[in-house]
Amino acid sequence: MKRAIYLVLVGALALSSTASAQLMGNGVFWKSGDGGVPMYSPSVDGNVGDMESSAYYLSWAPSDIWAWGDAYGYSRDTDLESRRIRVYAIDVDNNLYLADGEDPDENGTDADFTANYYFSWDEDNLYIAANNIDNHLDLVENRTDGVNDNAFWQRDTFWITMDLSDGTGANNGNNIVDFRCMPMNAGDAVSSMQIAHYQDGEATQVNYGDDPDYYLGAQLFGGPSSMGYQFEASVPWDLVFLFDPDNRSSVGEGFAFRGRFIIPDPDGDDQYGQTYFGGDQGNLGENNRWPRFILRNNLSTPTAVEGSTWAAVKKLHQ
């Protein structure tokens, strides 16, 4: 019965209006809408309403992943018999079952976690907001053995790995930047924001609370919501390009970068429940496959997935 409910939900999403862009793929990279991130400067205060109405919308949920995997196949190590513990579809995973600290009827479903992310930009910042459904809020890590500020996998976390080369550069060089933030205010915890820049395969990670100056004025506001959590952040382009300064001037209309997501959702458990978008555990390093973002001066027009889209997408994937 639950299986039928998931697919009914997918059908409803597929027929949604153009204001509700859903998952699409073309066999090379994933995108939602047209990939265009509008030039828009929000008031970064934790109220995500303006971003919801004016920014680029990207969403995914377990029901989307089931539908994609059922239609086009799962990877060989997917466990479809034992609670579907690990579901590796093409470039998108549902590993939420790895966390057991919640209602078992919601574990691994859209009620467990549904991502709603929003993006905009201006000359100074990349803006990121979230209004996510989450049935169990995790802001503090397991402290049985003491404080561990780096244990992002034990917290609800936004994690994007950006490839500034648009899929043409190395997957562990100066063009790769990891940015993570939690649904809290920047000063609430050392771990509120984390950034890692890569150079020659080695990452330099800095926690906001350890060195706020390193973040060059980045902002973060967030906390619980009625359905889960929300946050709003500004990430300076100067910070993003800190280890790739020669390309900082590329930011502007038409600049494209790739970004894939690993979103922890531990739900009171240390086993690291998570969902992936833009890369599964078998191809995380294939940055030419990651979702593509393109900076636009004007508002992007999202493209909804219609009932006839699946056949076209499958043909493109083949």
C-alpha distance (Angstrom), angle and dihedral (degrees) to the residues before:
residue distance angle dihedral
M1 . . .
K2 3.78 . .
R3 3.78 89.2 .
A4 3.79 90.3 58.2
I5 3.77 90.8 48.1
Y6 3.82 91.0 55.1
L7 3.79 93.1 52.3
V8 3.78 93.4 45.7
L9 3.79 87.5 54.7
V10 3.78 91.0 50.3
G11 3.79 90.1 52.4
A12 3.78 90.9 51.9
L13 3.79 90.7 50.5
A14 3.78 91.9 47.4
L15 3.77 91.6 57.3
S16 3.77 94.5 45.5
S17 3.79 124.1 124.3
T18 3.78 124.3 -87.9
A19 3.79 88.9 -98.7
S20 3.82 88.8 68.6
A21 3.78 105.9 58.2
Q22 3.78 113.9 -173.2
L23 3.79 137.3 -170.8
M24 3.76 118.8 -45.7
G25 3.79 133.5 164.4
N26 3.78 138.3 -171.2
G27 3.79 100.1 -166.0
V28 3.79 94.1 -100.2
F29 3.77 104.2 57.2
W30 3.76 136.7 -5.3
K31 3.75 123.7 -116.5
S32 3.76 141.1 171.1
G33 3.77 116.3 -146.8
D34 3.79 112.3 -15.9
G35 3.81 96.8 -41.0
G36 3.80 91.6 -110.7
V37 3.81 117.2 140.3
P38 3.83 109.5 -157.8
M39 3.78 124.9 -132.1
Y40 3.79 101.7 -111.8
S41 3.82 131.3 141.5
P42 3.82 110.8 -150.2
S43 3.77 127.9 -166.8
V44 3.80 100.1 -102.1
D45 3.79 99.9 -141.2
G46 3.80 106.2 119.5
N47 3.80 94.5 -93.7
V48 3.79 101.8 115.4
G49 3.80 96.6 -175.2
D50 3.79 95.0 103.8
M51 3.79 91.5 48.8
E52 3.80 90.5 49.8
S53 3.78 90.3 55.7
S54 3.82 100.2 37.4
A55 3.82 110.5 25.2
Y56 3.80 136.7 78.1
Y57 3.79 111.0 -82.3
L58 3.80 124.3 -142.5
S59 3.80 122.3 174.0
W60 3.78 141.6 165.6
A61 3.79 137.3 167.2
P62 3.82 138.6 177.7
S63 3.81 91.6 -91.2
D64 3.81 89.7 58.8
I65 3.80 90.0 50.9
W66 3.82 93.3 49.0
A67 3.79 90.9 50.4
W68 3.79 93.8 48.8
G69 3.81 93.4 46.2
D70 3.79 93.9 45.5
A71 3.79 91.1 50.5
Y72 3.80 100.4 42.2
G73 3.78 107.2 16.6
Y74 3.77 143.6 -96.8
S75 3.78 128.6 -103.3
R76 3.79 118.1 -97.2
D77 3.80 96.9 -101.7
T78 3.79 95.0 53.2
D79 3.82 111.3 123.1
L80 3.81 105.3 -139.8
E81 3.80 96.3 164.0
S82 3.79 107.2 48.9
R83 3.80 102.1 58.1
R84 3.81 88.8 -57.2
I85 3.78 87.1 -90.3
R86 3.78 96.0 180.0
V87 3.76 118.3 26.0
Y88 3.80 112.2 -172.3
A89 3.77 110.4 179.8
I90 3.78 123.5 167.5
D91 3.82 105.8 -52.5
V92 3.80 94.2 -28.5
D93 3.82 129.7 79.9
N94 3.77 140.5 -170.6
N95 3.80 109.4 -154.0
L96 3.81 94.2 152.5
Y97 3.82 89.5 118.1
L98 3.79 89.0 73.1
A99 3.83 88.5 79.4
D100 3.81 115.2 69.0
G101 3.79 102.1 176.4
E102 3.81 96.8 106.3
D103 3.79 145.9 56.5
P104 3.84 104.8 -47.0
D105 3.82 90.2 -143.2
E106 3.82 89.2 62.9
N107 3.79 99.2 36.5
G108 3.81 108.8 119.5
T109 3.82 94.9 3.7
D110 3.80 132.9 111.3
A111 3.82 88.0 -93.6
D112 3.80 89.0 57.8
F113 3.80 91.5 57.6
T114 3.78 137.4 -17.2
A115 3.80 119.2 175.8
N116 3.80 120.4 -138.9
Y117 3.81 109.7 173.9
Y118 3.81 130.2 173.8
F119 3.81 130.1 -163.3
S120 3.79 136.1 -170.4
W121 3.78 136.6 152.7
D122 3.77 147.5 -160.1
E123 3.79 133.7 -176.9
D124 3.80 92.0 -76.4
N125 3.81 107.5 34.2
L126 3.76 149.6 26.9
Y127 3.82 107.4 -135.8
I128 3.81 121.7 -149.1
A129 3.80 128.0 -177.0
A130 3.79 135.9 173.1
N131 3.77 137.0 -165.0
N132 3.79 101.2 179.5
I133 3.78 133.5 177.8
D134 3.80 109.3 -128.6
N135 3.79 126.5 159.9
H136 3.82 95.7 -157.2
L137 3.81 124.1 38.5
D138 3.82 117.9 -145.9
L139 3.79 116.5 -174.9
V140 3.80 100.7 148.3
E141 3.79 127.3 55.3
N142 3.81 125.8 -128.8
R143 3.81 104.2 -76.8
T144 3.80 99.1 -175.4
D145 3.78 89.4 117.4
G146 3.80 95.6 32.0
V147 3.80 136.5 -80.7
N148 3.79 115.9 -33.4
D149 3.79 109.0 -177.5
N150 3.79 92.2 -179.5
A151 3.83 94.8 59.3
F152 3.81 95.1 104.0
W153 3.82 88.9 152.6
Q154 3.82 88.0 69.9
R155 3.82 92.3 55.4
D156 3.77 136.8 61.1
T157 3.79 99.6 -95.8
F158 3.78 140.8 176.9
W159 3.79 109.1 -141.7
I160 3.79 125.3 179.1
T161 3.78 124.4 172.9
M162 3.79 107.7 -155.5
D163 3.79 123.9 -156.8
L164 3.79 106.2 -159.2
S165 3.82 91.5 -170.1
D166 3.83 92.9 68.5
G167 3.80 91.3 -120.9
T168 3.78 97.3 -49.9
G169 3.81 100.4 96.5
A170 3.78 136.5 67.5
N171 3.80 117.8 -68.6
N172 3.81 92.9 -129.9
G173 3.80 104.1 36.9
N174 3.79 138.8 95.3
N175 3.80 90.5 -67.7
I176 3.84 93.1 66.0
V177 3.81 120.8 86.8
D178 3.82 127.8 174.7
F179 3.80 115.7 -155.5
R180 3.79 122.3 -176.2
C181 3.77 131.5 175.7
M182 3.79 137.2 170.2
P183 3.82 130.0 -137.8
M184 3.81 94.8 -95.9
N185 3.78 140.4 84.4
A186 3.79 117.0 -75.4
G187 3.80 93.8 -111.9
D188 3.81 96.8 45.7
A189 3.80 96.5 87.7
V190 3.77 141.3 -0.6
S191 3.78 88.1 -114.1
S192 3.81 97.5 53.3
M193 3.81 90.9 109.5
Q194 3.78 130.6 14.5
I195 3.78 128.7 -177.4
A196 3.78 130.8 -174.7
H197 3.79 124.8 -168.9
Y198 3.78 118.7 -164.1
Q199 3.78 127.0 -141.0
D200 3.80 124.1 170.5
G201 3.79 90.0 -14.6
E202 3.80 94.9 -54.3
A203 3.80 121.8 110.8
T204 3.79 126.3 -141.1
Q205 3.81 105.9 -156.5
V206 3.79 122.9 -170.6
N207 3.82 126.9 -174.8
Y208 3.79 115.2 -143.0
G209 3.81 95.1 -127.3
D210 3.78 92.3 50.5
D211 3.81 93.1 55.5
P212 3.84 116.2 2.8
D213 3.81 91.1 173.5
Y214 3.80 89.5 63.9
Y215 3.82 88.3 66.5
L216 3.82 93.2 63.2
G217 3.80 95.2 -138.4
A218 3.83 99.9 -39.8
Q219 3.80 113.0 166.7
L220 3.80 132.8 -149.1
F221 3.79 130.9 -179.6
G222 3.77 124.2 170.4
G223 3.76 151.6 121.0
P224 3.81 145.1 147.1
S225 3.80 122.7 -26.0
S226 3.79 132.7 -168.4
M227 3.83 91.6 -92.0
G228 3.80 101.5 29.1
Y229 3.79 126.4 -56.5
Q230 3.76 143.4 -38.8
F231 3.78 137.9 -164.0
E232 3.78 141.3 175.1
A233 3.80 124.6 -154.3
S234 3.77 140.4 177.1
V235 3.80 116.2 -151.0
P236 3.83 114.2 -168.0
W237 3.79 114.7 -128.3
D238 3.81 86.7 -137.0
L239 3.81 87.1 62.7
V240 3.80 93.6 45.5
F241 3.82 91.1 51.8
L242 3.81 95.1 37.9
F243 3.82 92.4 121.0
D244 3.81 93.9 32.5
P245 3.83 102.5 47.3
D246 3.80 95.3 152.1
N247 3.81 89.3 68.9
R248 3.81 97.3 45.0
S249 3.80 89.6 98.5
S250 3.82 89.2 62.4
V251 3.80 91.2 78.5
G252 3.78 108.8 109.9
E253 3.78 143.1 76.6
G254 3.80 109.4 -15.7
F255 3.81 97.9 14.8
A256 3.82 108.3 140.7
F257 3.78 130.9 -163.3
R258 3.79 135.2 170.0
G259 3.78 124.6 -122.9
R260 3.79 132.5 -176.4
F261 3.79 126.6 -173.6
I262 3.79 136.9 -140.6
I263 3.80 107.9 -178.4
P264 3.83 117.3 -168.0
D265 3.81 117.3 -146.6
P266 3.83 105.6 173.0
D267 3.83 97.8 169.2
G268 3.78 96.1 -156.3
D269 3.78 92.5 -45.2
D270 3.80 133.4 106.2
Q271 3.81 95.0 -140.7
Y272 3.80 95.6 91.9
G273 3.79 108.0 -119.1
Q274 3.79 107.6 -160.7
T275 3.78 147.0 158.6
Y276 3.79 126.9 -140.1
F277 3.79 130.4 -150.6
G278 3.79 124.4 -174.3
G279 3.78 96.6 13.5
D280 3.78 138.1 32.3
Q281 3.79 128.1 -148.8
G282 3.78 90.1 -85.2
N283 3.80 99.1 54.9
L284 3.79 108.3 24.6
G285 3.79 90.7 127.7
E286 3.81 95.3 53.6
N287 3.78 95.3 96.6
N288 3.81 93.0 171.9
R289 3.83 86.3 70.6
W290 3.80 97.2 50.7
P291 3.83 120.2 110.3
R292 3.80 112.7 -81.4
F293 3.79 125.7 -128.4
I294 3.81 122.3 -165.8
L295 3.80 123.0 -168.3
R296 3.80 112.4 -128.4
N297 3.78 131.7 -174.5
N298 3.80 92.2 -143.1
L299 3.77 131.8 51.2
S300 3.77 115.0 -77.6
T301 3.80 118.2 -121.3
P302 3.82 108.2 -136.3
T303 3.78 118.5 -137.8
A304 3.80 117.5 -138.9
V305 3.76 121.3 -141.2
E306 3.79 106.8 -113.2
G307 3.76 127.4 -161.1
S308 3.80 92.4 -99.9
T309 3.79 93.9 50.8
W310 3.80 97.5 83.8
A311 3.81 94.4 68.5
A312 3.79 92.0 49.0
V313 3.78 92.3 47.5
K314 3.80 91.9 48.5
K315 3.80 90.5 51.4
L316 3.80 90.4 51.1
H317 3.79 91.2 48.3
Q318 3.79 91.5 52.9
